[in-house]
Amino acid sequence: MVRFIKGLMTLDKRAYEEFYRKYYVKLFNILNNMFRSKEDVEDIIQSLVIELPKKLQSYSGDYFDSWIIKVAKNHAISYYRKYKGKTIALDESKIQTDESNKTNAIIEFEDLRDYLTTEEFLLVYLYYCEGHTYQQIQKIMDISDYGCRNLKNKAMVKIEEYVRRNNQ
């Protein structure tokens, strides 16, 4: 593994071939759950590979598979922030909207994609699917505590309205 990491840091062709062989499909599948577009996912992975030598400087020797997945997700979120017009997607995932006990329904995330803003959708995804705390979401989305909670509340109001409209 040490030779592999050093190879990636020194732009060794064999190391990058091994990286693609071992991690491309895994990263593609994970990121494809976040982004609607195959082209966006491919762009994110390509961008990650370009920045990999720099990112490897923060690698502490932990389990590489877990580390690269975390780095890829964070890189994808940075990509989102850079290109806010892009849409985040999540297929076959569900959210239960009974946090305030006002609504008790399970809805498909796919249905929310066009109902929420991109920022609301990302926050709901990070909070409910990824299990991030408000503090983590604030860092990921680069928003204040108030902004984070306010955005979540707005999203929940929209989700509750969506559920009411579609359950009549």
Helices and strands as residue ranges (DSSP letters): H 2-9, H 13-32, H 38-55, G 56-58, H 64-82, E 94-96, E 106-108, H 109-112, H 118-124, I 125-129, H 134-141, H 145-166
